[in-house]
Amino acid sequence: MFNLAIALGALFGGIVADNVAIAGVLWFGAVLAVLTSLAVARVRESG
């Protein structure tokens, strides 16, 4: 499962990097960071 996540991240990251301006790539990374933070916070609350 871990390798699948890496492969999908590389695929979608490459697509975004090829088709969007630099600012768009940075915004995409920021959105992913926020979503990850929310997911971690939610898991910590329930655990």
Helices and strands as residue ranges (DSSP letters): H 2-19, H 22-46
